[in-house]
Amino acid sequence: MAIIYLKRGKPDSERAQDDAKTKAVVEQTLLDIEARGDAAVRDLSTKFDNYTPDHFRLTEQEISDLVGDLSERELADIKFAQEQVRNFAQAQRDSMLDIEVETMPGVILGHKNIPVQSVGCYVPGGKFPMVASAHMSVATASIAGVPRIIACTPPFNGKPNSAVIAAMHFGGAHEIYIMGGIQAVGAMAIGTETIDPVHMLVGPGNAFVAEAKRQLFGRVGIDLFAGPTETMVIADKTVDAELCATDLLGQAEHGYNSPAILVTNNEKLARTTMSEIDRLLQILPTADTAGKSWQDYGEVILCDTYDEMLKIADEIASEHVQVMTDRDDWFLEKMTCYGALFLGPRTNVANGDKVIGTNHTLPTKKAGRYTGGLWVGKFLKTHSYQKITTDAAAAKIGAYGSRLCLLEGFVGHAEQCNLRVRRYGGQNVPYGEGAE
């Protein structure tokens, strides 16, 4: 048994150097936003986006005018995609029930699912206007019942992108700002003179956005660490090189540092896929971006067995995993670490990105080992409650609680319990004894 890398990406040491540079830039930028507020945001917008509007927040009239720029076909397509996302998010929400149970006579325990009260949704749009990201964050937050949803997106070609603004508006955003990058994420989390801070940040972005969310985590909640797009194709002899190469490059065009990995047990498929990638890069309009990602971050891994393919896939824990084999459901059953699975040659990651209905904000950089992607449940906080409704239960729980508190040395805790035993136990519950 052997796992052979026919192509490797940048070594981890070089990637770590890139991460360190990003971390330093983000740290200084967030300090500037905290110190100077709106002035810092305006300076950063001028510097990075060459965008200096009178106001960053769009008015209702501006939103209406931008939506009006779209054709009926474009509006219908946006609404169709958003309906798919809403339908699946609603089904997920319906699965999350409030509960209340009587665990013993007189003891009531329960939990409630309460929406996060304010959310900032970042929608990327500097290189490509990410219309679909608005559905994934804004519309999903709306289904969860979040009472204040604000959304930020950078200008595209020097102005707001009509399709992105329409998706934010239809999704249910209460405030829409034209801001990008670190300044958008920082302004939403930290707050400025004109923007009230939010409780939670969500949405994908480039390495700087992901690092900003990481540094702000704790001050606010975040959905997950969603950095540059990652894709993996798991394939065997049942599919051809054109499918594999297209699915790899289709995600590599997201940015210059988007890992694209082929895992296969068929050497002929591996080598023909690499040749097909070279061919496609001669004609792909986004080849400058996709080619750089493939050169620096692309990998081809040849395995002997399906078990090896499974092992390496779980170790890498890629954001998107396209499975095209003679045993797709076997991978669905066995895989444990990934962002989302796309099963079979009829399925592709672009469908998941744009329209099929599952959420496309997914864990990267191995975060799939401990978290799934953005979904309606991320916008809900599950809070427990308890109440005791009878004297007998108060005395019984109190007696047990007292002894367990004293076992740990918490005398004050024990007295809370003892007081209930004395007050509600009557003559039937001697001090400090269980009420059986």
Secondary structure, DSSP 8 states (H G I E B T S, - for coil): --EEEEE--S-HHHHHHHHHHHHHHHHHHHHHHHHHTHHHHHHHHHHHH----S-SB--HHHHHHHHHTS-HHHHHHHHHHHHHHHHHHHHHHHH---EEEEEETTEEEEEEEEE-S-EEEE---SSS--HHHHIIIIIHHHHHT-S-EEEEE--BTTB--HHHHHHHHHHT-SEEEE--HHHHHHHHHH--SSS---SEEE----HHHHHHHHHHBTTBEES----S--EEEEE-TTS-HHHHHHHHHHHHTT-TT--EEEEES-HHHHHHHHHHHHHHTTT-TTHHHHHHHHHHH-EEEEESSHHHHHHHHHHHT-SEEEEESTTHHHHHHH--S-SEEEESTT--HHHHHHTSSS------TTGGGT-----GGGGEEEEEEEEE-SHHHHHHHHHHHHHHHHHHT-HHHHHHHHHHHHHHSGGGS-TTS---
